[in-house]
Amino acid sequence: MDHLTAPTLSEILDEPIIVALMKRDGMTAETLRQLLDQVGRNLRDREEQLAA
């Protein structure tokens, strides 16, 4: 990971502490990615509705 730029989602999800926390919580990286994608779509939709 380059310390001059923000880490990517993949880099964050590969961190051992994150892997351990997700495992403890029964969360998978794929499920989290899907959740974040949905949140992003919802935010874009809301911005478009407000701009209309």
MDAnalysis code that builds the backbone (N, CA, C; Angstrom):
import MDAnalysis as mda
import numpy as np

u = mda.Universe.empty(156, n_residues=52, atom_resindex=np.repeat(np.arange(52), 3), trajectory=True)
u.add_TopologyAttr("name", ["N", "CA", "C"] * 52)
u.add_TopologyAttr("resid", np.arange(1, 53))
u.add_TopologyAttr("resname", ["MET", "ASP", "HIS", "LEU", "THR", "ALA", "PRO", "THR", "LEU", "SER", "GLU", "ILE", "LEU", "ASP", "GLU", "PRO", "ILE", "ILE", "VAL", "ALA", "LEU", "MET", "LYS", "ARG", "ASP", "GLY", "MET", "THR", "ALA", "GLU", "THR", "LEU", "ARG", "GLN", "LEU", "LEU", "ASP", "GLN", "VAL", "GLY", "ARG", "ASN", "LEU", "ARG", "ASP", "ARG", "GLU", "GLU", "GLN", "LEU", "ALA", "ALA"])
u.atoms.positions = np.array([
    [0.843, -1.172, 0.000],
    [0.000, 0.000, 0.000],
    [0.889, 1.236, 0.000],
    [0.602, 2.167, -0.884],
    [1.337, 3.427, -0.972],
    [0.793, 4.370, 0.101],
    [1.643, 4.844, 0.999],
    [1.182, 5.682, 2.107],
    [0.908, 7.123, 1.682],
    [1.124, 7.459, 0.420],
    [0.842, 8.805, -0.052],
    [-0.564, 8.923, -0.627],
    [-1.221, 7.813, -0.833],
    [-2.587, 7.820, -1.359],
    [-3.494, 7.024, -0.422],
    [-4.770, 7.270, -0.544],
    [-5.734, 6.520, 0.271],
    [-5.740, 5.070, -0.191],
    [-5.912, 4.153, 0.741],
    [-5.951, 2.740, 0.354],
    [-7.208, 2.432, -0.450],
    [-7.099, 1.448, -1.314],
    [-8.255, 1.000, -2.074],
    [-9.121, 0.124, -1.174],
    [-10.345, -0.099, -1.602],
    [-11.223, -0.980, -0.840],
    [-10.607, -2.371, -0.726],
    [-10.026, -2.855, -1.806],
    [-9.388, -4.173, -1.779],
    [-8.254, -4.226, -0.762],
    [-7.465, -3.171, -0.705],
    [-6.378, -3.135, 0.274],
    [-6.913, -3.138, 1.700],
    [-7.978, -2.399, 1.931],
    [-8.576, -2.358, 3.267],
    [-9.123, -3.731, 3.641],
    [-9.843, -4.343, 2.699],
    [-10.459, -5.637, 2.986],
    [-9.432, -6.752, 3.152],
    [-8.221, -6.549, 2.675],
    [-7.155, -7.542, 2.823],
    [-6.378, -7.395, 4.128],
    [-6.619, -6.316, 4.867],
    [-5.909, -6.112, 6.134],
    [-6.318, -7.209, 7.124],
    [-5.350, -7.824, 7.785],
    [-5.663, -8.931, 8.704],
    [-6.707, -8.582, 9.772],
    [-6.661, -7.381, 10.332],
    [-7.631, -7.026, 11.369],
    [-9.035, -6.932, 10.784],
    [-9.146, -6.436, 9.563],
    [-10.449, -6.330, 8.895],
    [-10.979, -7.723, 8.577],
    [-10.103, -8.589, 8.090],
    [-10.496, -9.974, 7.806],
    [-11.009, -10.631, 9.082],
    [-10.313, -10.428, 10.196],
    [-10.714, -11.034, 11.463],
    [-12.056, -10.479, 11.945],
    [-12.250, -9.172, 11.832],
    [-13.513, -8.573, 12.254],
    [-14.675, -9.048, 11.392],
    [-14.463, -9.112, 10.080],
    [-15.529, -9.583, 9.190],
    [-15.871, -11.036, 9.505],
    [-14.852, -11.851, 9.743],
    [-15.092, -13.260, 10.073],
    [-15.890, -13.368, 11.368],
    [-15.500, -12.586, 12.357],
    [-16.207, -12.601, 13.645],
    [-17.675, -12.212, 13.468],
    [-17.922, -11.244, 12.584],
    [-19.277, -10.729, 12.371],
    [-20.059, -11.505, 11.324],
    [-19.449, -12.524, 10.730],
    [-20.141, -13.313, 9.723],
    [-20.320, -12.575, 8.406],
    [-19.433, -11.641, 8.122],
    [-19.507, -10.834, 6.903],
    [-18.425, -11.298, 5.935],
    [-18.768, -11.329, 4.658],
    [-17.761, -11.644, 3.650],
    [-17.411, -10.374, 2.893],
    [-16.258, -10.365, 2.271],
    [-15.840, -9.215, 1.472],
    [-16.832, -8.988, 0.333],
    [-17.317, -10.052, -0.266],
    [-18.266, -9.916, -1.380],
    [-19.576, -9.293, -0.912],
    [-20.077, -9.709, 0.229],
    [-21.312, -9.134, 0.766],
    [-21.118, -7.651, 1.074],
    [-19.984, -7.305, 1.640],
    [-19.702, -5.906, 1.948],
    [-19.598, -5.082, 0.667],
    [-18.946, -5.624, -0.357],
    [-18.856, -4.919, -1.645],
    [-20.246, -4.686, -2.231],
    [-21.109, -5.696, -2.154],
    [-22.466, -5.552, -2.673],
    [-23.230, -4.473, -1.904],
    [-23.073, -4.458, -0.593],
    [-23.720, -3.439, 0.228],
    [-23.242, -2.046, -0.157],
    [-21.940, -1.880, -0.300],
    [-21.390, -0.577, -0.661],
    [-21.828, -0.145, -2.059],
    [-21.904, -1.088, -2.993],
    [-22.408, -0.774, -4.331],
    [-23.847, -0.279, -4.264],
    [-24.680, -0.953, -3.462],
    [-26.081, -0.556, -3.325],
    [-26.202, 0.830, -2.699],
    [-25.419, 1.089, -1.662],
    [-25.432, 2.405, -1.023],
    [-25.033, 3.477, -2.037],
    [-24.003, 3.218, -2.838],
    [-23.581, 4.167, -3.857],
    [-24.678, 4.435, -4.869],
    [-25.365, 3.379, -5.320],
    [-26.474, 3.555, -6.266],
    [-27.590, 4.376, -5.641],
    [-27.915, 4.084, -4.393],
    [-28.969, 4.835, -3.708],
    [-28.617, 6.309, -3.580],
    [-27.368, 6.603, -3.255],
    [-26.943, 8.002, -3.138],
    [-27.002, 8.721, -4.484],
    [-26.562, 8.041, -5.545],
    [-26.629, 8.652, -6.880],
    [-28.072, 8.913, -7.293],
    [-28.940, 7.940, -7.027],
    [-30.359, 8.113, -7.352],
    [-30.951, 9.287, -6.594],
    [-30.611, 9.394, -5.327],
    [-31.136, 10.492, -4.518],
    [-30.626, 11.848, -5.013],
    [-29.356, 11.921, -5.365],
    [-28.792, 13.171, -5.902],
    [-29.497, 13.562, -7.198],
    [-29.762, 12.577, -8.051],
    [-30.459, 12.861, -9.313],
    [-31.873, 13.359, -9.039],
    [-32.556, 12.783, -8.068],
    [-33.920, 13.204, -7.744],
    [-33.918, 14.616, -7.199],
    [-32.952, 14.953, -6.371],
    [-32.872, 16.290, -5.804],
    [-32.509, 17.326, -6.851],
    [-31.747, 16.935, -7.847],
    [-31.319, 17.868, -8.892],
    [-32.431, 18.131, -9.901],
    [-33.389, 17.220, -9.970],
    [-34.479, 17.369, -10.956],
    [-35.487, 18.411, -10.556],
])
